[in-house]
Amino acid sequence: MKKIFITLLFIALTLNVFGQRKERQERIKALKVAFITEKLELTTDEAEKFWPIYNAHEKEMEMLRLNAREQRRNLKIEDLNEAEAKKALNDFLAFEKEQHTLKNDLIESLLTAIPAKKIILLKLVEEQFKKQMLKELQKRREQFRKNRP
């Protein structure tokens, strides 16, 4: 009985953590949308064209990153022979090329939705958003450390 209870408790806590992570990701995504929309000063017409293109790109990039992360996790460097190391290196290069291709595709697609100047600004705004999020994370970690007994 005790084992069943512990197992159920573990499952409930795990599901709760995953739920919180999903909520956090959705909240960050909403903040990013608001931040980009405000900074780029997108008109309604521009926003209607921009967001489907941008969201599709973000989804593709996330899938690519997850795939690359999985490959890295499964990589045991100490067990690799030279041929396997070269294959892993080629996989890394293929990842970089695919990222570059997706970025080029994004720019080409966005040129149909917003002016080139706003596309350049988008890159700067994305970097600003990342910096702001990292600062906030660091600030929260420091507060957590201070409040910990």
ABEGO torsion letter per residue (X at the ends): XAAAAAAAAAAAAAAAAAAAAAAAAAAAAAAAAAAAAAAAGBBAAAAAAAAAAAAAAAAAAAAAAAAAAAAAAABBAAABBAAAAAAAAAAAAAAAAAAAAAAAAAAAAAAAABBAAAAAAAAAAAAAAAAAAAAAAAAAAAAAAAABX
